[in-house]
Amino acid sequence: MGMSMGYHVLLLLLLLAVKAHSQSQGKTTLLRIDCGAESSYDTFDDGSHWEADENYIESGMNKNVSTNSLTKLTQLNTLRVFTKGSRNCYNLPTPAAMRYFIKASFFYGNYDRRSKGPTFDLEFNGNKWATIETSSTTIQYQEVIHTSQGSNNVSVCLVRTEDKQFPFISTLEIWPLAENMYYGMKRDLAWIKSYRYNYGADQNKWIIGYPDDPYNRVWEPYIPSGLTQVTSTAFSMEYTSVNFPPDDAITVAVEAQDLSDPIDLQFTFPTTNNLTYIVFYFTEVSFLGENDTRYIDIYINNNFLMTLVPKYGNCSWAWATAQPIDSLRIQLKANENSTLPPVISAVEVYTASGDGNTSLPNPKRKKNLALIIGLSVGLPVGLLLILVSVYFIIWRKPNPVQGQFMIANLSRPQNGNDQAQAKPQDESISMSTTIASTQGLLRPSQNPIVNDHHHQPTDTQENVGSSRVTLATSLPPKPNNQSLTVSTGSSITGNENAPGFNQEELDELLELHTKRLRASQ
């Protein structure tokens, strides 16, 4: 009798635990708040659910934009304005231990009939997010990637900074990010979106989020002066980037007008010495002839990053982190053996929040630029570092290859300003490798992909002295004045498991690798 009762009690506790776990998993769904709305509603065009904001803040007043300012986006026609207090805060749930994408929008819409938009500050968790300068006709979007420790909330605050200028807000949105997105982005920092350009898109072709972008990002159209607008002729696009940019951001691009012309991109920042994260997106826009080649040399602040070979009908990507003084200069140049000029589809630039973040590098150190470089085209990121370790550290034997990997040593050029510059003596350059592939990943569903049990990629760094190690989808020609060493390895497809992947064999290799490491210590 006692054992039977104990069994039933144990079973009940187990069921309660499973229910609590499932409820916790359900809380990772997205949240969209229409600030100033009187009640919650679903939109007619895409069926999105918008909640009224009364459950997330107790201060402020609901307002409507002027009749002349009404937009097709229902959520922008209302706002909440704060005329009392210097700081008014929303309290938003982030219950799961994961990264969240937070987006705030601001549309003044001449709600007070004064035709003068206010200026104020935006904060999250007490950290400066942005200064908001509004007008009657412009819509502002601010975005940040925030890592939650689980079972806590994040505060988003509107802060008055000018007399008689009252802060307001139109929408707040929280979307959970898939764990493998933005590989190499440090998890202990909050990352504020500084730039996101859809190169080659017409001026009115904004991508303002879901459903055009399943992760709700805003892509600004931009055609830099002196560059040519081009469009991919591919019928479909495979995605080797786990960041899943929308199709419309990749199929259009800009191209240098001449083979000798670089694509020169400049990014400035209001604060100095903050860590930045840059991700580039490329595709080959044309089906190349037998004698056509396109090799793109990428430079950041005159430091050679890598040589990239875009693929037709495929979105590939490269990322880097840097610590600029006040600006970034990115140059894309045709490699010496390339017959076609450089091309680029899109770019994202994030800046680490500097307020209250002790993990940021000390700005007093003499590093002008510290780069962590990587290229990823087509592998679930949870396996990347393991497979790189296996293929390049343990086996070190030739394999049948679909592509080859480049290891380029950065050396001081003999002359000319267009060559890669050697790093200063007090500047460290480290690497984080990922493995290359010519295959694609599956596109996400219209709802964000969330997997709390996905292997969390770690920020792996290895000092390589004055050398920089990069991987490319194929072996490019050796750049001038740079020594080049070649190592081969198997290309890995972007399926859930790599073809021919043997888990038991991998476990044995990892165990052997661990023993060797211990023996060497």
N, C-alpha and C positions, 0 to 999 in steps of 0.2 A: 504493500500500500504506500509506504513511505517512498520507495524507489519510483513507483509509478507517478506519485505527485511531484517528486523532484524532476522526473523526466518532463512532465507537462510544464512545470515552471520554467525549465531550461528552454523548452521549445517556444514558450511564449516570449521569453526574453530574446531569443534568436529572431523571432518574427518581428518584434518591436525594433530590434537593431537593423534588420533588413529594411523595414519601412522608413526608419530615420535616415538610413543611408540613401535610399531612393529619393526621399524628399530633398536631401542635401544636393543630390545630383541634379534634381529638377530646378534648383535655385540658380543654376548657372545660365539659365536662359536670358535672353536680352531684355533690356528695359528701355522704353522710349517714353519720354515725358514731354508733353506739350505744356510749357510753362504759361500760366494765365488762362488755360482752358477751364470752362465751368464744369465739364464732365469728361469722362473717357469716351473714346470712339474708335471705330475702324475706318480706314480710308477706303474710298471706292476704287482707286486705280490699282493698288497692289495689295489691299487687304491688311495693311500694317495696323497694329494696335497701338494707339497712343493713350497714355494715362494722363489724367489731370494731376497737377502737382501738389494738391492739398495735403497728401500724406507724407510729403518729403520736406516741407518747410511750413513755418507758422507765420512768417512775416510777409510783408509786401502786398501789393494790390494788383488785381487782374485788369488788363487794359487791352484794347483792340487797336490795330493800326488804322490810320485814316482810310476813308473810302477810296481815295485816289491811289492808295498804296497797296491795296489788296493783291495777293498773289494766288497762283494756282495751288501752291503748297499750303494746305489748311493750317498746318502746325506753325507757320510763320505769321499768320494773321492775328495771333494773340501773343501777349507777353506779360511778364510779371515785373513790376517796377518797385523799387525800394526807396521810399522818401524819408524813412526814419532809420536811425542808426548808421554807423560807419561801416559795418560789416554784417551781411546777411548770408546765411549758409544753408544749402541743401544738404541733407544727410541721405546718402545713397547706399543701398546694400551691395556688398561684394562678398557673399558668404563662402565662396569656394577659394581655396588656395591656388590661384592661377593669375594669369595676366588678363587685364581688361582694357578694352579700347573705349575711351571716354570722349565724347564729342559734344561741344556746346555751340549753339548758334545764336546770332544776335541780328535782329532786323528792327531798326528804330521805327521805320514806317510813319514818321511824323505823328505818333500817337497823341502827343500833347499839343499839336498844332503850332509848335514854336519853330519848326523847320531848322532846328539846331540839335544834332545828335550829341549826347553826352560822351565824355571820356572817363573811364574808370578802370580798375584792375580786376583781374580774375585770378583766384587762388584755388589750389586743391591741397587738402591736408595741411594747410598753413603755409604752403610753398607758393611762390609767385609763378603763375602760369602764363599770363599775358596781360598787356595793356590793350584795352578795347577802345578804339576810336571809331565812332559810328557816324553815319550820315543818313539822310532821308531815303536814299535809293540803294545803298549797298547792303549786302548780306555778308556777315562775317562768320567764319567757321573756325573753331579752335579745337585741336585734337591732342590727346596725350595717351600714352600707353603706361598703365599703372599696374604694378604687381601687388596683389592682395595676399596677405598671410592667412586668410580664411577667417570666417566667423567675425568679421568686423565690417565697418562701413568706411566710406570715403566721403569727405566733406568737400563741396564745391561752393566757394564763397564769392560774392559780389562785393567789392570794396570801393567806397566812395573816396576819391582822391582830389576832387575839385569842388569848390563851393557852388551850391545850387545846380550841380550836375548829378542826376540820380541814376544809379546803375539799374540795369534791367537785363532780362534774359528771355529768349524765345523758346529754345528747346534744350533738353539734356538727354543724352543717349549713352547707354552702357552696353557694349557687346563683348562677350568672352572671346578671347583669341585662342586659336589652336596652338598647342604647345610648341609645334615645330616652326611656327612663323617667325620671321625676322631672326634667323639664325645669327649668332654672334652678338646679339644685343644683350648687354649685361642685365641680369634679372634684378639686381639690387638697386637699380636706378629707375626713376621715372623719366620717360622719354617724350619730349614735346615735339610735335610736328612743326618743323620750320618751313619746309618747302615740299611740295609734291606736284610735279609738272607732268602733264600729258603732252609731250612734244609732238608737234605736227597737227594737233587738233585745231579746228577753226575756233575763233574767239568766243563764239556763243555755245560751244560744245562742252560745257561743264559736265563732269560726272559728279553728282552730289551725294552719292551713297547708294544705299539699298533701294531698289533691287538691282541696279546696274552694277554695283560692287557688292558682293555678298558679305563683305566685312565693313560696309558702310563708310568707306573712305571717300574723301573729296579730292578729285583730280582736276587741277586747274589747266586749261588749255594754254599752250605757249609755243610760239614760233620765234626763236631768237633771230635777231637781225643778221642777215647774210647767209642764212641757211635755207635749204630747199625742203619744202613739204613733200613727203613721199608716203605712199600707201602700199601695204603688203598685197601681193597678188595671190597669196595662199588662200585656199578655200576654207581651211580650218586651222586651228592653232593648238599645238600640244604645249603643255605647261610643265617645264622642268623647274619652275620656281614654286616653292612651297608658300610663297606670299600671295599667290593667286591674284595678280592684278587683273582687272576686267579686260575683256577682249578689245574694247574700244580704245584702251590706253596703250595697247601693244601694236595693233594693226596699222596705226598711223605713226609716223616718225619724222625726224629731220635728218638731212644728209648734208655734208659739206659740199660746196659747189665744185670744188676741184680736188684732185688727188693730193695736192700739196697743202691744202687748207685744213687746219685743225678745227674741231668743234671746241670752242672755248666757253666754258660755263663758269659763272661767278656767283658765289653765295656769300652774303654778308650776315653778320649776327650782332644783335644789340649788346650782348655781353661777351667777354673774352675768356679764353682758357677753359671753356666748357667742352666736354667730350661730345663729339658728333658721330652719328651713325649714318652712312650713306649706302643706298642700294640702287643699282643701275639695272635697267631692263632693256634687252636687245632682241631683235629678230632680223633675219635676213629678209629684206622686202621683195627680192626678185629671185626667180629661179636662175641660178648662175650658169653661164656657159662653161664649156670645158676649160677655157683659158682664163676665166674670171676667178678672182680670189678677193676676200675681204678679211683682212687681219687688222684688228683695232688695238693699238697701244694706248693704255689708260695711264694718265699721270694725275697725281694729286699734289698740288703745290710744288710742281716740278720734280716730284719723286715718282719714279716708274713703279706702277702697281702691278700690271699684268698685261698680257696679250690675250685678247678674246676673239673667238671666231663665232659670229652669230650663225644660226642655222635657219634654213628656210622652213617656214611653217612651225617654228618652235620658239617659245619664249624662254631665253636663258637669262641668267642674272649673275651679278657679282656684287659683293659687299665689302665695305671697309669701315673702320672706325678711325677717327683722327681727332687731334686736339689742336685746333687752329688758334692763332692769336686773335684775329677778328674777322677773318674771311677764309673761304675755300676757293681755290681755283682748280677746276677739273678740266683737263684737256684730253681729247680723243684724237689720236693721230693715226694716219694710215701707216702700217708697218712697211718697211722698206721693200718687201716683196709683194705687197698688196697691189692689186690692179684697180681697186675701187676705193672711194673715199670713205671715211668713218660715218657711222649712222647710230642713232640712239632713239629709243621709243619713249622712255619715261625714267624718272628719277624720284626718289624719296630721300629727304634729309631730316633727321631727327636730332635734337639737342638734349643732352642730359640736364635735368633740373639741378641747378647749383645750390639752391637754398636748402640749408639744413641737411646736406648730403655729405657726410664725412667720408664716404667711399670714393668721392671724386679725387682725381690726381691733384696734388698740391700745386696751385698755379705759380708758386714761387720757384718751383723746380725749373731747370733750364731747358726742358724739352719744348721745342717749337712745334714738333709734329711727331706723334707716335701712332704708327699704323698697325692695325691688325687686319690682315687681308684674307679673303677667302673667295672661292668660286664654287657655287653649287648648282648643278644642273641634273637633278633627277634621282634622288634617293631619299627615302624617309629619314629624317635627320637623326632619329634615335639610334640608327645603326652607323652613322657616318664615321664618328671618331673610332669606334671599334674596328670597322673595316679598314680604315686608313692605317690603323696600328697593325692589323694583321698583314695587309698586303705590303706595306712599306717598311715595317720594322722587323717582322719575324721571317716571312718567307723570303723576300728579296730575290726571288727567282723569276726568270722570264715566263710569261703566260701568253697564250693567244690573246691578241688585243683587238678591240674594235677602234680604239683610239689610244693616244699616248699622252703622257703628262709631262709638262715642262717644269724644270727646276732652273730658275734664272738667278744668277748671282749679280747683285747690284754693285757696279764698280764705277769709279769716278771717270767721267768722260774726258777725253783728251782735249777736245775743244768744242765750241758751239754751245748755244744756249738751249737747243732743242733736245739734247740728250739728257738721260737721267742723271740726277745729281747724287753724289755720294752723301750719306747722312753725316751730320756733324758728330764729333767724338762723344758728346754728351747726350746723344739722341739714341734711344733704343728702338729697334724695329723688330717686332715679333710676328709670328705667324700662327694662323689657325687654319688647318687644312681641311678641305672637304673633297670628296671624290667626284669625278666628272662623269657625265653620261650624255648620250645623244637621245635618250628616250624621255618621255614626258610622264607627269603625274596626272591622276584623274582630277577633273575639275570639281570644286566643292558644290554641294547643293546650295539652294538659295538661302538656306539658313546656315549660320556659322557652324563649322565643324568643331566640336568640343570633345576632347578625350582626356579626362583627368588622369588616366593611367598611362598616357604616352610617355615614353622615356624622355626625361628633361635633358636637352643638350647642355653641356657645360661649357664654360668659357675657358678653352684650353689655350695656353700660351707657351711658346718655346722660344727662348732667346736664340737668335741665329747670328749674333754679331753684326757684321756689315753686310750680311746676305739677306735676301728676301726670297722666300719660296712661294711659288704660285703654281696653280694647276690650270690647265686649259683643256678644251674638248679635243684638240688635236695639236700636233707639234708644229708651232709656228716657226718661221725663220728666225735665226739668232739676231737680236738687235745689234746695231753697231756698238763697239766698245763695251760689250757685256759678254762675260764668259757664260757658257751654257752647258749644263749637264743634263742628261736625259735619263729618266727612269720610267719603266713601263709598268703597266698594271691593267687588269681587266676593267672594262667599263661595266658599270652596274646600272641596270634599268631601274626605272622609277616605280616598279611594282611593289606590293606590300612586302614581299620577300624577294631578295635578289635571285636570279635564276641560278640553279645549281648550289644554292646556299644550304650548307649543312650545319645545323645548330650544334650537334655533338662535336663535330670537328672544330668548329669555332671555339667552343668551350675548352677543348683540349689545348688549342693554340693559346688562348688567353691564360690558361693555367700555367703553361710553359713560359709565357712571357712574364707572368707575375713572379715565377720562381727565378728567372734570370735577373729581373730587377732586384729582387731581394738578395741574390747572390752577389750582385755588383755593389751593394750598399755597404 
